[in-house]
Amino acid sequence: MGLREPRRPAAVLWDLDGTLVDSEPLWGVALDEVANAMGRPLTDEVRLEMVGTDAEATMAILARHTEAAVTRAELDAIHEKVLRRVEGLLHDELDVLPGAVETLHRVRAAGVPMALVTSSPRRTAEPALARLGPGLFDVVVTAEDVTARKPAPEPYRRAARLLGVAAAEAWAVEDSVSGAAAAAAAGCRVFLVPGATADGAAPGATALASLTQIAEWAVAAGPLT
């Protein structure tokens, strides 16, 4: 789906991992390490299934794949190990995706409110926020801020509410199936970054040729088509 003379959004709501920063491979490194230690390396299909999921779903997929007989406490300990490993990788190896910083600054300069909406815990979101730069987001919604994470609509609805806008008047930028489904269920207009795994997950979603298109369209005037 394309846009002609897009109407200025009330807000732009951004996913983080895979949308603004290239953190998915770093999560993959940590999850590969624990899967190997549990005796069954991850497959490409399992890695794809994990993209965009929250911690509980990711750990459930890991346990199912490895067929490990682990208790809830043991799985929580494995998750903590993954988080510690990811935190270190985020500080040392995180790359910002092309056009992300430029786009965020242009939307901010245009006076359009912005929120970050992520299924990651705040402790792993903060290194990414630091890499993107301070003061870009009016609101940050992380895994700890909601009771139902993506693909439930609560994260996007909460972000819109905190910004004081209607979700239906906001744009959401996503890369994953669960994220696109969450944004669509909240009523947002959904945009998919280049290389998104979410194609087809949100009927009517707009595929971006580049991230900078959001800045070009967000500052434009005209009717929504």
VOPAGU-2260 file (C-alpha; in pm, 1 decimal, decimal comma):
REM VOPAGU-2260
SITE   aa  ch    i         X         Y         Z
SITE  MET   A    0       0,0       0,0       0,0
SITE  GLY   A    1     134,8     345,9     -84,8
SITE  LEU   A    2      69,3     698,9      31,4
SITE  ARG   A    3     -20,7    1013,2    -156,2
SITE  GLU   A    4       5,2    1343,5      22,4
SITE  PRO   A    5      -7,8    1177,4     366,2
SITE  ARG   A    6    -172,2    1364,8     646,0
SITE  ARG   A    7      51,3    1469,9     930,1
SITE  PRO   A    8      23,6    1209,6    1209,7
SITE  ALA   A    9     -70,0    1300,4    1565,4
SITE  ALA   A   10     232,2    1097,9    1677,5
SITE  VAL   A   11     482,2     842,6    1552,8
SITE  LEU   A   12     523,9     530,0    1765,3
SITE  TRP   A   13     846,1     338,7    1707,4
SITE  ASP   A   14     940,6     -19,4    1767,4
SITE  LEU   A   15    1305,9     -57,3    1868,6
SITE  ASP   A   16    1473,3    -391,5    1792,8
SITE  GLY   A   17    1505,0    -443,4    1419,2
SITE  THR   A   18    1337,5    -109,7    1345,2
SITE  LEU   A   19    1579,2     152,0    1478,5
SITE  VAL   A   20    1873,6     -58,3    1595,3
SITE  ASP   A   21    2021,6    -383,2    1464,7
SITE  SER   A   22    1988,3    -565,1    1794,4
SITE  GLU   A   23    1818,6    -882,2    1671,2
SITE  PRO   A   24    2152,9   -1047,6    1577,6
SITE  LEU   A   25    2284,8    -975,3    1927,8
SITE  TRP   A   26    1983,6   -1142,5    2087,4
SITE  GLY   A   27    2050,5   -1425,1    1842,8
SITE  VAL   A   28    2407,0   -1462,7    1967,6
SITE  ALA   A   29    2293,2   -1490,7    2329,4
SITE  LEU   A   30    2010,1   -1730,8    2249,4
SITE  ASP   A   31    2237,6   -1943,2    2029,4
SITE  GLU   A   32    2481,2   -1975,7    2315,1
SITE  VAL   A   33    2222,3   -2096,6    2563,5
SITE  ALA   A   34    2060,0   -2329,1    2309,1
SITE  ASN   A   35    2397,5   -2484,2    2232,4
SITE  ALA   A   36    2460,2   -2528,4    2603,9
SITE  MET   A   37    2121,3   -2699,4    2630,7
SITE  GLY   A   38    2221,4   -2943,2    2359,5
SITE  ARG   A   39    2028,5   -2829,8    2053,2
SITE  PRO   A   40    2139,0   -2533,3    1837,8
SITE  LEU   A   41    1869,8   -2300,9    1708,1
SITE  THR   A   42    1745,9   -2340,9    1352,0
SITE  ASP   A   43    1667,0   -2052,1    1118,9
SITE  GLU   A   44    1297,2   -2130,2    1157,5
SITE  VAL   A   45    1315,4   -2107,3    1535,5
SITE  ARG   A   46    1513,2   -1783,0    1521,7
SITE  LEU   A   47    1246,9   -1631,7    1296,1
SITE  GLU   A   48     974,3   -1748,7    1532,8
SITE  MET   A   49    1147,0   -1564,6    1817,2
SITE  VAL   A   50    1165,7   -1229,2    1636,3
SITE  GLY   A   51     943,5    -971,2    1803,8
SITE  THR   A   52     835,8   -1197,5    2089,7
SITE  ASP   A   53     852,2   -1107,0    2456,4
SITE  ALA   A   54    1070,0   -1284,0    2713,0
SITE  GLU   A   55     808,7   -1538,0    2819,8
SITE  ALA   A   56     730,7   -1642,1    2462,6
SITE  THR   A   57    1099,9   -1656,7    2368,0
SITE  MET   A   58    1183,3   -1879,0    2662,6
SITE  ALA   A   59     886,9   -2104,2    2585,9
SITE  ILE   A   60    1007,3   -2142,4    2227,2
SITE  LEU   A   61    1359,5   -2217,6    2351,8
SITE  ALA   A   62    1236,8   -2482,5    2595,8
SITE  ARG   A   63    1018,3   -2643,8    2332,2
SITE  HIS   A   64    1296,2   -2647,6    2072,4
SITE  THR   A   65    1562,5   -2788,6    2302,4
SITE  GLU   A   66    1316,5   -3032,6    2462,7
SITE  ALA   A   67    1487,7   -2954,8    2790,9
SITE  ALA   A   68    1322,8   -3069,9    3111,9
SITE  VAL   A   69    1360,7   -2741,8    3296,5
SITE  THR   A   70    1162,3   -2595,8    3582,2
SITE  ARG   A   71    1015,3   -2246,2    3572,3
SITE  ALA   A   72    1293,2   -2129,4    3805,8
SITE  GLU   A   73    1559,9   -2281,6    3582,3
SITE  LEU   A   74    1409,1   -2116,9    3275,8
SITE  ASP   A   75    1405,9   -1782,7    3458,2
SITE  ALA   A   76    1775,8   -1831,3    3536,3
SITE  ILE   A   77    1846,4   -1903,3    3170,2
SITE  HIS   A   78    1657,4   -1588,4    3074,4
SITE  GLU   A   79    1866,6   -1384,3    3318,4
SITE  LYS   A   80    2180,5   -1528,1    3159,8
SITE  VAL   A   81    2054,5   -1424,5    2816,7
SITE  LEU   A   82    1978,6   -1072,1    2942,3
SITE  ARG   A   83    2324,8   -1028,1    3093,3
SITE  ARG   A   84    2488,6   -1144,6    2772,3
SITE  VAL   A   85    2270,6    -916,1    2558,7
SITE  GLU   A   86    2343,4    -616,4    2781,8
SITE  GLY   A   87    2715,1    -664,6    2724,6
SITE  LEU   A   88    2672,0    -702,9    2349,7
SITE  LEU   A   89    2447,7    -396,1    2328,7
SITE  HIS   A   90    2709,8    -181,6    2497,8
SITE  ASP   A   91    2990,8    -311,3    2277,0
SITE  GLU   A   92    2849,2    -404,5    1937,0
SITE  LEU   A   93    2510,4    -239,9    1874,1
SITE  ASP   A   94    2461,8     -75,7    1533,6
SITE  VAL   A   95    2199,8     187,2    1458,2
SITE  LEU   A   96    2007,0     108,1    1139,8
SITE  PRO   A   97    2055,1     330,5     834,1
SITE  GLY   A   98    1853,8     651,0     845,1
SITE  ALA   A   99    1728,0     597,8    1199,5
SITE  VAL   A  100    1893,3     891,8    1375,7
SITE  GLU   A  101    1834,1    1130,6    1085,4
SITE  THR   A  102    1467,6    1032,7    1068,8
SITE  LEU   A  103    1410,3    1065,2    1442,7
SITE  HIS   A  104    1565,7    1411,2    1448,9
SITE  ARG   A  105    1362,4    1528,3    1148,7
SITE  VAL   A  106    1034,5    1408,7    1298,0
SITE  ARG   A  107    1128,3    1564,0    1632,1
SITE  ALA   A  108    1219,1    1894,3    1462,7
SITE  ALA   A  109     880,2    1895,0    1289,2
SITE  GLY   A  110     711,0    1890,8    1630,5
SITE  VAL   A  111     551,3    1548,2    1592,5
SITE  PRO   A  112     538,3    1364,8    1929,4
SITE  MET   A  113     717,9    1031,4    1938,7
SITE  ALA   A  114     710,5     723,5    2158,9
SITE  LEU   A  115     927,2     414,9    2176,3
SITE  VAL   A  116     721,6      95,5    2211,8
SITE  THR   A  117     930,1    -214,8    2275,1
SITE  SER   A  118     882,8    -566,2    2411,1
SITE  SER   A  119    1235,3    -551,5    2550,6
SITE  PRO   A  120    1291,6    -488,6    2921,3
SITE  ARG   A  121    1406,4    -139,9    3011,8
SITE  ARG   A  122    1753,1    -265,9    3104,6
SITE  THR   A  123    1821,4    -369,0    2742,6
SITE  ALA   A  124    1629,6     -79,5    2587,7
SITE  GLU   A  125    1841,8     181,0    2765,4
SITE  PRO   A  126    2172,0     102,7    2585,5
SITE  ALA   A  127    1988,4     134,9    2253,2
SITE  LEU   A  128    1831,6     464,3    2361,3
SITE  ALA   A  129    2174,8     592,8    2455,8
SITE  ARG   A  130    2311,0     495,6    2114,0
SITE  LEU   A  131    2026,1     675,5    1934,8
SITE  GLY   A  132    2078,2     989,3    2141,1
SITE  PRO   A  133    1901,8    1170,5    2425,2
SITE  GLY   A  134    1572,1    1354,0    2421,3
SITE  LEU   A  135    1420,2    1198,1    2110,7
SITE  PHE   A  136    1118,1    1027,1    2265,6
SITE  ASP   A  137     841,6    1184,7    2469,8
SITE  VAL   A  138     733,2     844,0    2601,1
SITE  VAL   A  139     906,3     506,8    2639,2
SITE  VAL   A  140     693,7     194,2    2685,7
SITE  THR   A  141     886,6    -122,8    2771,7
SITE  ALA   A  142     797,9    -476,3    2875,3
SITE  GLU   A  143     764,8    -370,1    3239,0
SITE  ASP   A  144     507,5    -101,7    3159,1
SITE  VAL   A  145     226,9    -327,2    3035,8
SITE  THR   A  146      43,9    -639,0    3147,4
SITE  ALA   A  147      -5,7    -773,9    2794,3
SITE  ARG   A  148     284,7    -735,9    2551,4
SITE  LYS   A  149     290,4    -746,7    2172,1
SITE  PRO   A  150     101,0    -888,8    1980,6
SITE  ALA   A  151    -158,7    -751,2    2225,4
SITE  PRO   A  152    -248,9    -388,4    2146,7
SITE  GLU   A  153    -187,1    -261,6    2501,8
SITE  PRO   A  154     169,0    -128,8    2441,5
SITE  TYR   A  155      58,4      90,6    2151,7
SITE  ARG   A  156    -260,6     198,9    2321,0
SITE  ARG   A  157     -63,9     295,1    2632,1
SITE  ALA   A  158     189,1     495,2    2430,4
SITE  ALA   A  159     -85,8     685,7    2249,8
SITE  ARG   A  160    -267,2     753,2    2576,4
SITE  LEU   A  161      47,4     884,1    2744,1
SITE  LEU   A  162     106,0    1114,2    2447,1
SITE  GLY   A  163    -253,0    1234,1    2464,8
SITE  VAL   A  164    -342,5    1127,5    2110,5
SITE  ALA   A  165    -586,0     879,4    1959,1
SITE  ALA   A  166    -414,4     560,9    1844,7
SITE  ALA   A  167    -607,1     585,8    1517,7
SITE  GLU   A  168    -432,1     917,4    1449,0
SITE  ALA   A  169     -85,0     776,0    1517,8
SITE  TRP   A  170     162,2     598,4    1292,7
SITE  ALA   A  171     343,2     287,9    1416,4
SITE  VAL   A  172     671,1     173,3    1261,1
SITE  GLU   A  173     745,7    -197,3    1297,5
SITE  ASP   A  174     950,3    -488,8    1167,4
SITE  SER   A  175     795,7    -798,7    1324,4
SITE  VAL   A  176     475,3    -996,1    1290,9
SITE  SER   A  177     384,1    -954,2    1657,9
SITE  GLY   A  178     459,5    -582,4    1654,1
SITE  ALA   A  179     261,6    -516,2    1337,7
SITE  ALA   A  180     -32,2    -712,8    1477,6
SITE  ALA   A  181     -18,7    -514,1    1803,2
SITE  ALA   A  182     -12,3    -179,1    1627,2
SITE  ALA   A  183    -292,1    -275,4    1389,0
SITE  ALA   A  184    -508,2    -403,8    1674,9
SITE  ALA   A  185    -454,3     -73,3    1857,5
SITE  GLY   A  186    -587,1     109,2    1551,1
SITE  CYS   A  187    -258,9     267,1    1441,5
SITE  ARG   A  188    -155,5     312,3    1080,6
SITE  VAL   A  189     123,0      57,8    1038,3
SITE  PHE   A  190     445,9     106,4     845,7
SITE  LEU   A  191     695,1    -174,4     785,4
SITE  VAL   A  192    1067,4    -108,6     764,6
SITE  PRO   A  193    1271,8    -254,6     477,5
SITE  GLY   A  194    1336,9    -622,9     541,5
SITE  ALA   A  195    1046,7    -656,5     786,9
SITE  THR   A  196     927,2   -1006,4     868,9
SITE  ALA   A  197     576,2    -869,1     915,8
SITE  ASP   A  198     464,4    -848,8     553,0
SITE  GLY   A  199     100,4    -958,9     545,0
SITE  ALA   A  200      62,8    -949,3     924,2
SITE  ALA   A  201    -118,7    -615,9     924,9
SITE  PRO   A  202    -368,8    -567,9     640,2
SITE  GLY   A  203    -324,5    -224,8     487,9
SITE  ALA   A  204      28,1    -178,5     625,0
SITE  THR   A  205     262,1      37,7     419,1
SITE  ALA   A  206     602,8    -101,8     326,1
SITE  LEU   A  207     879,0     157,6     345,1
SITE  ALA   A  208    1151,2     174,7      83,7
SITE  SER   A  209    1367,2     346,7     343,7
SITE  LEU   A  210    1325,9     460,0     701,5
SITE  THR   A  211    1364,6     824,0     596,8
SITE  GLN   A  212    1028,8     810,2     418,5
SITE  ILE   A  213     863,0     840,4     757,6
SITE  ALA   A  214    1022,6    1180,9     805,9
SITE  GLU   A  215     927,7    1290,8     455,3
SITE  TRP   A  216     565,1    1185,3     500,3
SITE  ALA   A  217     524,5    1283,5     865,6
SITE  VAL   A  218     588,1    1650,7     790,4
SITE  ALA   A  219     370,8    1660,5     478,8
SITE  ALA   A  220      16,3    1793,2     462,1
SITE  GLY   A  221    -283,6    1649,6     282,2
SITE  PRO   A  222    -558,8    1389,6     312,1
SITE  LEU   A  223    -486,9    1033,1     414,2
SITE  THR   A  224    -546,8     795,9     119,8
